[in-house]
Amino acid sequence: MAKKGPRVLIGLICEVCHWRNYTSVKNKINSGSAIKLKKYCQKCRKHTIHKEIKKLD
């Protein structure tokens, strides 16, 4: 079984093409705001800003 705790599975979506590319884990106690990371988008074929979307379970 999975651990219960402050870590939450989130998805990252490209701000340019709105394609869901990555999943990540975030500590909901330490980081309350939404995460924005610069990652490579395979659809756009360049590095773009990826923002956090709803929790994945």
N, CA, C and O of each residue as an XYZ file, in Angstrom:
228
protein
N       0.823     -1.176      0.000
C       0.000      0.000      0.000
C       0.875      1.251      0.000
O       2.015      1.226      0.463
N       0.336      2.314     -0.513
C       1.051      3.578     -0.554
C       1.056      4.231      0.818
O       0.156      4.032      1.634
N       2.111      5.025      1.045
C       2.212      5.743      2.314
C       1.205      6.881      2.359
O       0.894      7.489      1.335
N       0.708      7.158      3.530
C      -0.146      8.317      3.744
C       0.721      9.400      4.351
O       1.483      9.130      5.281
N       0.623     10.608      3.851
C       1.439     11.675      4.404
C       1.266     12.955      3.622
O       0.309     13.100      2.861
N       2.193     13.893      3.806
C       2.057     15.216      3.198
C       2.404     15.265      1.708
O       2.174     16.297      1.077
N       2.942     14.204      1.123
C       3.329     14.213     -0.285
C       2.115     13.903     -1.164
O       1.330     13.003     -0.866
N       1.977     14.676     -2.266
C       0.832     14.549     -3.163
C       1.339     14.411     -4.595
O       2.261     15.119     -4.999
N       0.748     13.514     -5.353
C       1.073     13.336     -6.762
C       0.352     14.400     -7.576
O      -0.862     14.561     -7.453
N       1.105     15.142     -8.423
C       0.528     16.207     -9.241
C       0.915     15.995    -10.701
O       1.855     15.259    -11.000
N       0.194     16.635    -11.594
C       0.517     16.608    -13.012
C       1.037     17.965    -13.446
O       0.660     18.990    -12.879
N       1.911     17.974    -14.459
C       2.429     19.219    -15.007
C       1.949     19.353    -16.446
O       2.048     18.410    -17.232
N       1.427     20.530    -16.786
C       0.856     20.771    -18.103
C       1.582     21.936    -18.754
O       1.914     22.917    -18.088
N       1.829     21.830    -20.056
C       2.509     22.878    -20.822
C       1.582     24.089    -20.946
O       0.403     23.940    -21.267
N       2.119     25.296    -20.689
C       1.304     26.512    -20.803
C       1.061     26.908    -22.249
O       0.112     27.640    -22.527
N       1.899     26.441    -23.188
C       1.759     26.817    -24.596
C       0.714     25.952    -25.300
O      -0.234     26.473    -25.886
N       0.889     24.629    -25.241
C       0.000     23.730    -25.990
C      -1.010     23.002    -25.099
O      -1.872     22.285    -25.608
N      -0.915     23.176    -23.775
C      -1.829     22.548    -22.807
C      -1.820     21.022    -22.905
O      -2.864     20.375    -22.826
N      -0.640     20.470    -23.076
C      -0.454     19.023    -23.163
C       0.127     18.528    -21.851
O       1.112     19.093    -21.377
N      -0.444     17.495    -21.247
C       0.052     16.958    -19.988
C       1.268     16.087    -20.262
O       1.156     15.024    -20.873
N       2.434     16.545    -19.805
C       3.690     15.866    -20.116
C       4.286     15.099    -18.953
O       4.805     13.999    -19.141
N       4.223     15.655    -17.761
C       4.964     15.108    -16.638
C       4.071     14.918    -15.424
O       3.021     15.549    -15.294
N       4.517     14.027    -14.532
C       3.938     13.907    -13.207
C       5.058     14.116    -12.210
O       6.218     13.823    -12.502
N       4.722     14.619    -11.040
C       5.713     14.894    -10.015
C       5.063     14.725     -8.655
O       3.855     14.512     -8.552
N       5.876     14.821     -7.613
C       5.386     14.712     -6.254
C       5.715     16.022     -5.544
O       6.800     16.577     -5.714
N       4.764     16.508     -4.747
C       4.929     17.783     -4.063
C       4.549     17.622     -2.601
O       3.628     16.874     -2.270
N       5.258     18.324     -1.728
C       4.933     18.345     -0.313
C       3.931     19.459     -0.086
O       4.268     20.634     -0.230
N       2.695     19.104      0.267
C       1.637     20.109      0.383
C       1.771     20.970      1.631
O       1.117     22.010      1.719
N       2.596     20.577      2.600
C       2.810     21.387      3.795
C       3.815     22.507      3.507
O       3.578     23.655      3.883
N       4.926     22.191      2.850
C       5.983     23.177      2.614
C       5.695     24.097      1.443
O       6.102     25.259      1.478
N       5.021     23.637      0.420
C       4.756     24.470     -0.760
C       3.245     24.547     -0.986
O       2.632     23.625     -1.524
N       2.672     25.646     -0.569
C       1.229     25.808     -0.685
C       0.801     26.322     -2.048
O      -0.307     26.032     -2.499
N       1.675     27.090     -2.718
C       1.315     27.658     -4.017
C       1.566     26.649     -5.141
O       2.206     25.616     -4.941
N       1.050     26.976     -6.316
C       1.208     26.089     -7.475
C       2.646     26.132     -7.988
O       3.295     27.177     -7.958
N       3.130     24.993     -8.455
C       4.496     24.875     -8.956
C       4.530     25.246    -10.429
O       3.630     24.886    -11.187
N       5.582     25.976    -10.839
C       5.847     26.265    -12.244
C       7.300     25.907    -12.518
O       8.208     26.429    -11.870
N       7.519     25.009    -13.484
C       8.860     24.557    -13.833
C       9.089     24.721    -15.321
O       8.154     24.607    -16.113
N      10.333     24.989    -15.708
C      10.677     25.056    -17.116
C      11.161     23.665    -17.525
O      12.219     23.217    -17.085
N      10.384     22.986    -18.368
C      10.666     21.616    -18.779
C      10.548     21.520    -20.300
O      10.011     22.417    -20.949
N      11.052     20.429    -20.853
C      10.977     20.197    -22.292
C       9.615     19.624    -22.658
O       9.159     18.659    -22.045
N       8.969     20.211    -23.650
C       7.686     19.721    -24.158
C       7.942     19.011    -25.483
O       8.485     19.604    -26.415
N       7.550     17.733    -25.567
C       7.780     16.956    -26.782
C       6.901     17.422    -27.929
O       7.284     17.295    -29.092
N       5.736     17.957    -27.621
C       4.827     18.407    -28.673
C       5.301     19.732    -29.279
O       5.278     19.904    -30.498
N       5.731     20.669    -28.422
C       6.232     21.972    -28.896
C       7.668     21.887    -29.403
O       8.109     22.741    -30.172
N       8.392     20.865    -28.976
C       9.800     20.661    -29.298
C      10.700     21.797    -28.809
O      11.640     22.200    -29.493
N      10.393     22.307    -27.606
C      11.235     23.324    -26.982
C      10.946     23.349    -25.486
O       9.987     22.736    -25.017
N      11.784     24.062    -24.746
C      11.593     24.218    -23.312
C      10.537     25.288    -23.064
O      10.653     26.411    -23.555
N       9.516     24.939    -22.304
C       8.429     25.856    -21.985
C       8.112     25.762    -20.494
O       8.583     24.857    -19.804
N       7.319     26.694    -20.014
C       6.879     26.669    -18.620
C       5.758     25.635    -18.490
O       4.808     25.619    -19.274
N       5.895     24.779    -17.485
C       4.878     23.779    -17.165
C       4.320     24.114    -15.799
O       5.076     24.311    -14.848
N       2.986     24.180    -15.690
C       2.363     24.527    -14.421
C       1.637     23.328    -13.841
O       1.269     22.389    -14.547
N       1.447     23.393    -12.551
C       0.784     22.314    -11.814
C      -0.706     22.308    -12.106
O      -1.346     23.356    -12.193
N      -1.244     21.100    -12.257
C      -2.693     20.939    -12.410
C      -3.195     20.103    -11.241
O      -2.429     19.790    -10.329
N      -4.456     19.744    -11.258
C      -5.094     19.046    -10.146
C      -4.328     17.801     -9.717
O      -3.510     17.261    -10.462
N      -4.611     17.372     -8.522
C      -3.960     16.210     -7.946
C      -4.308     14.951     -8.735
O      -5.417     14.818     -9.253
N      -3.377     14.056     -8.818
C      -3.596     12.749     -9.442
C      -3.614     11.704     -8.351
O      -2.827     11.800     -7.409
N      -4.466     10.724     -8.437
C      -4.521      9.670     -7.421
C      -4.344      8.323     -8.037
O      -4.362      7.315     -7.332
